[in-house]
Amino acid sequence: MKLIAFMLMSNLCFSQIAHDKKQHYAAGVLTSSVTYAYVYTKTKNKKKAAIYSIVSAVVIGTLKEVSDSRQPGNKFDPQDLLATTLGGVTVGVTIQLFNKKK
């Protein structure tokens, strides 16, 4: 019963998030995932890969918002940057939680 209540509440909360923010979150997840895979393949260092993956999401999000702010009638949206960053942090932290030290 608790699981069903949790799922219903999660769905309700998720449906209240703007579509634009979901796209920014997904972009952060994608950027971070690709960066993690690339850095880990090159260095075999999990900590470095996690840090680079999170930083890449922040950098890409910042560049996107700076680009947006230069368009007429548009502005830098810190909430968009936050959504992109959260996507990157989600990947970086999740991978670290499931990676076992060898």
C-alpha positions in Angstrom: 0.0 0.0 0.0 2.8 2.4 0.8 4.4 1.7 -2.5 1.2 2.5 -4.4 0.9 5.8 -2.4 4.5 6.7 -3.1 4.1 6.0 -6.8 0.9 8.1 -7.0 2.6 11.0 -5.1 5.7 10.8 -7.4 3.6 10.9 -10.5 1.6 13.9 -9.2 4.8 15.8 -8.3 6.5 14.9 -11.6 3.5 16.1 -13.6 3.8 19.5 -12.0 7.3 20.0 -13.4 7.4 22.1 -16.6 8.3 20.3 -19.8 11.2 22.6 -20.4 12.7 21.7 -17.0 12.3 18.0 -17.8 14.2 18.5 -21.1 17.0 20.3 -19.2 17.2 17.5 -16.7 17.4 14.9 -19.5 20.2 17.0 -21.2 22.1 16.9 -17.9 21.7 13.2 -17.6 22.8 12.6 -21.2 25.8 14.9 -21.0 26.9 13.5 -17.7 26.5 9.9 -18.8 28.5 10.4 -22.0 31.2 12.3 -20.2 31.5 9.6 -17.5 31.8 6.8 -20.0 34.4 8.7 -22.0 36.6 9.8 -19.0 36.4 6.4 -17.3 37.4 4.6 -20.6 40.4 6.9 -21.0 41.5 7.1 -17.3 40.0 4.1 -15.5 39.5 6.5 -12.6 36.0 6.4 -11.2 36.4 9.5 -9.0 37.7 11.6 -11.9 35.0 10.3 -14.2 32.3 11.3 -11.7 33.7 14.8 -11.1 34.1 15.4 -14.8 30.6 14.1 -15.6 29.0 16.5 -13.1 31.1 19.5 -14.2 30.3 18.8 -17.8 26.6 19.1 -17.1 27.1 22.4 -15.2 29.3 23.8 -18.1 26.9 22.7 -20.8 23.9 24.1 -18.9 25.7 27.4 -18.3 26.7 27.7 -22.0 23.1 27.0 -23.0 21.7 29.7 -20.7 24.3 32.2 -21.8 23.4 31.5 -25.4 19.7 31.9 -24.5 20.4 35.2 -22.7 21.8 36.7 -25.9 18.6 36.1 -27.9 16.1 38.9 -28.1 13.3 38.5 -25.5 15.1 35.7 -23.7 17.1 35.6 -20.5 19.4 33.5 -18.4 17.2 31.1 -16.4 18.9 29.8 -13.2 16.1 27.2 -12.8 17.0 25.7 -16.2 20.6 25.6 -15.1 19.6 24.0 -11.9 17.6 21.3 -13.8 20.6 20.5 -16.0 22.9 20.4 -13.1 20.6 18.0 -11.2 20.5 15.7 -14.1 24.3 15.6 -14.1 24.5 15.1 -10.3 21.9 12.3 -10.5 24.2 10.4 -12.9 27.4 11.1 -11.0 26.0 10.1 -7.7 24.1 7.1 -8.9 27.1 5.6 -10.7 29.2 6.1 -7.5 26.6 4.4 -5.4 26.5 1.3 -7.6 30.2 1.1 -8.3 31.9 -1.2 -5.8 35.5 -0.5 -4.9 37.9 -3.0 -6.2 
